[in-house]
Amino acid sequence: MDPPYKFYHLHEFDTKGLFDRYFSATADKLYYDEVVVFPMKVLHKAVAKGNIRGEVLIDVSVGPTFHQLLSVSEYFKEITVLEFSDACIKDLENWVKKGDDAFDLSHTSKFLTELQETNDKWEEKEENVRKRIKHILKCDFTKKNPTDPVVLPKADCIVSYFGINVVSKDQKSYSDNLKKLSIMLKPGGRLLLFGGFNAVFFTLADEKFHTLSYDEAFLRKALAEAGFAIDGLEVLESKMRNESFYCEHICFVNALKIKEPKM
């Protein structure tokens, strides 16, 4: 039987529609505050502590956007971006190459300069991300190695911006996917993880797409089983409880890998 909702990694969708609705400068403030402003604020605060540093950063996120990397990227030498959607890969590559029709992320870059309270130019923030991105790869978390046939070096940090939420069909697959993220990390590496408590769906062009539903207790247990110790958890009560997007809380976890997971 077909699932009740479409899946981000299995079904085609309009990436411009996704960008415009949730990430653009003209996005509804209700969505923008929760999927752009909140993540940027908590990431800025997390890296300001000074213990998120290293050589290699891996991004496993959703959508044709890089706002989740703007502040974190400054502390790593190279970035590998993993994406589930071929269409989003095309858009991300186009942004890196400064294509004429690339999506405009300048509003997020300008917001970062406000958070950092510096005189840096917003253009420099974007160039900083571009020059550090070394690979944009298709990933498939149904595989033992999600980047097969490419074998990636272990990372110092992983940013997962709702990535495994939308591709995990149930809580068991989410736990398994969290373990696969852990395996990608060096011992002592950091996981910066975004998700939604009791989320149900999001919409694109009036089509409902799956996002996994779970609560805080489940997430804590899944992280522990994946070899992580939680260093920080921030939760935002969501106002996105309507026919277009349903989620009760947006959460951000800063976790430290303390042991290898058992698969």
Residue, then its C-alpha position, 0 to 999 in steps of 0.5 A: m500500500d502506498p504511504p499516506y504522504k510523499f517522501y522527500h527522497l522518493h518523489e519529485f517536487d518543485t525545488k523553487g516552491l520549497f525554497d520560496r515557501y520556507f527559506s526565501a526572503t519573502a517566505d511567510k514569517l510563521y515558517y521563516d522564523e522557525v526554519v531559518v531564524f531559530p536554527m541560525k540563532v542556536l547554531h551561532k550560539a553553539v559555535a560561539k562556545g569555542n568547542i566546535r572546530g575541526e578539519v571536516l564538516i559533513d552536512v546532511s540537510v533538507g532543501p536547496t539552501f545553505h543557511q544552516l552552514l553559514s556560521v558553522s563553516e567558518y570553523f572547518k577547512e572543508i565541507t561535504v554536502l550530502e543530499f537526497s534529492d537530485a533536483c536539490i543537488k542541481d540547485l546547490e551546485n548552481w549556488v556554489k557556481k554563482g549561476d545566474d538563476a541561483f537561489d538568493l540566500s543574501h538575506t540569511s547571510k546578512f542576518l548572520t552578520e547581525l548575529q555576529e555583530t561584526n563589520d564583515k560583509w555578507e558577501e564574505k560569508e557566502e564566499n566562505v561557504r563556497k570555498r569550503i564546499k569540496h563535494i556535493l554528493k547524492c546519499d541513500f540511507t537505505k545503504k550500509n554506506p549512504t555515499d556508496p561507492v564513495v567512502l568518506p573520511k570520518a568527519d569532525c562534525i555533522v550538521s543534520y538539518f531535518g535530513i533524517n527526519v524526512v527520509s526515515k519511514d519509522q522510528k526504527s529506521y530513524s534510529d538506524n540512520l542516526k547510527k549511520l551518522s555516528i559512524m561518519l563521525k570521528p570519536g569526540g566528533r559533534l552532531l548538530l541535529f535539528g528535528g521536530f517533536n510530534a511532527v506529522f507533515f509539510t506541504l509542497a504545492d498542496e502535496k503532503f510530505h512525510t516527516l517522522s513523528y517522535d517525542e523527546a524521550f525517543l530522541r534521547k534514547a536513540l541518541a544514546e544508542a547511537g553513541f552520543a552524549i547530549d551536550g545541549l538541547e533547545v526546544l522551540e514551541s512551534k506555531m506551525r500547526n496548520e494544514s500546510f505544516y504540522c509540528e508541535h516543537i522544533c528541537f536542536v541537539n548539540a551532541l558529542k560522540i562518545k562511543e561507536p554504535k552497535m548496528 
